[in-house]
Amino acid sequence: MKAVVIEEYGGRNQLKMKEIPKPEIGEHQVLVEMYATSINPIDWKVREGYLKEGLPFEFPVILGWDAAGVITETGSKVTKFQIGDEVFARPDTTAKGTYAEYTVVDEHLLAPKPKNLDFKEAASVPLTGLTAWQCLVDFSNINKGNKVLIHAGAGGVGSFAIQIAKHFGAYVASTASGKNEDLLTELGVDEFINYKEQNFEDILHDYDIVVDTLGGEIMDKSFQVLKDGGKLVSIAGNPDEEKAKARNIKAGFLWLEPDGEQLDQLGKLIEAGKVKPVVGHEFPFSEEGIKEAHKLSETHHAKGKIVIRMK
C-alpha cells in the first residue's frame, strides 16, 4: 500500500511517499480502507521530534491520528462491526498512523460514521472533537448556565468546543481574529473577542471554565477571567500550579484519550444537527499535498480543520 512516512525527525522534507506492506490486524482489530484523514498540530510536532520522549516511535513512522473509511477486514473477536461498515476513529498512537491507504483500528475506538457527513467531514472530527469533549465534559464537568471562554474558536478544537458548550446550555465567549467573527457567530458564540484589538482579560470576568488551546501568555492571563473555584484546562501546556492553588482553581493539561463510545455520542450529536465539523482546507493524498497541509498547520492560522482527501 501507499503511505506517507518519515524515516527521521525533521522538517517537511522528511515526508516521503513509500510503498509498504499492508498492516495485519489482531483479533480485536479491524482494517480500515482510508477515504480521508486530517492534519492536527501533533502531526508536525511529532515530525519535528518535539514529542519523541513521550511518544517513542520506531521508524519509518506513519503520522496521522484521524481515520474515516470502510472496514475491509475484521479480527476473529470483533463483534460490533463488520466488513463494509463506514466508520471513523481516532486510532491508538502505538499503531501505524493514518497517512496510508489502510490503517488498523482497535474495535473499542471505532464509531459509525455519521450518516449526514461525507468521509472528509468525518475525518475532521475524531481528534479535535474528542479533545473538546474531554476538556468540557470530563475535565470541567460543564453544566447549563456555565460561562465558558474558548480560545482560538475558529480552530479545530475551538470550533467543536463552542458547539459542545452551547449544547450543554453554556454562555460562550471566544477569541479569534476579526475575519472569523461571522463563523463564530454562526457556531453560537455569545461574546466575540477580536484578539487583535481587544484584551480578553480586561473584558471577561467571573467565568466558570476556560479552554486554552494556545498556552504561554494566553494561558497565564486566563486565570484572571476565572471566578473562585473555576476550571482552566489546557491542551497547550501545564498551567501554573501555584497560581491555580492561590485562586482555588482546578487547572491542568489534557492529553486526549481515544474513546469510541464518546466518539459515538459526538456522532449522534452531529446526526441530530447539534454539532457540525468546520472543514476549512482540503489537500490531496500525495507527498506534496501532505507537505502543504503541514505548512498550513504550522502557521496556527488554519480555519477549521485541514483534511486530506484519499478517495
C-alpha positions, 0 to 999 in steps of 0.5 A: 500500500501507499503511505506517507512516512518519515524515516527521521525527525525533521522538517517537511522534507522528511515526508516521503511517499513509500510503498509498504506492506499492508498492516495485519490486524489482531483479533480485536482489530479491524482494517480500515480502507482510508477515504480521508484523514486530517492534519492536527498540530501533533502531526508536525510536532511529532515530525519535528521530534518535539514529542519523541520522549513521550511518544517513542516511535520506531521508524519509518513512522506513519503520522496521522491520528484521524481515520474515516473509511470502510472496514475491509477486514475484521479480527476473529473477536470483533463483534460490533462491526463488520466488513463494509461498515463506514466508520471513523476513529481516532486510532491508538498512537502505538499503531501505524498512523493514518497517512496510508491507504489502510490503517488498523483500528482497535474495535473499542475506538471505532464509531459509525460514521455519521450518516449526514457527513461525507468521509472528509467531514468525518475525518475532521472530527475524531481528534479535535472533537474528542479533545473538546469533549474531554476538556468540557465534559470530563475535565470541567464537568460543564453544566447549563448556565456555565460561562465558558471562554474558548480560545482560538474558536475558529480552530479545530478544537475551538470550533467543536468546543463552542458547539459542545458548550452551547449544547450543554446550555453554556454562555460562550465567549471566544477569541479569534481574529476579526475575519472569523467573527461571522463563523463564530457567530454562526457556531453560537458564540455569545461574546466575540473577542477580536484578539487583535484589538481587544484584551480578553482579560480586561473584558471577561470576568467571573467565568466558570471554565476556560479552554486554552488551546494556545498556552504561554501568555494566553494561558497565564492571563486566563486565570484572571477571567476565572471566578473562585473555584473555576476550571482552566484546562489546557491542551497547550501546556501545564498551567501554573500550579501555584497560581491555580492553588492561590485562586482555588482553581482546578487547572491542568493539561489534557492529553486526549484519550481515544474513546469510541463510545464518546466518539459515538455520542459526538456522532449522534450529536452531529446526526441530530444537527447539534454539532457540525465539523468546520472543514476549512482546507482540503489537500490531496493524498500525495507527498506534496499535498501532505507537505502543504497541509503541514505548512498550513498547520504550522502557521496556527492560522488554519480555519477549521480543520485541514483534511486530506482527501484519499478517495 
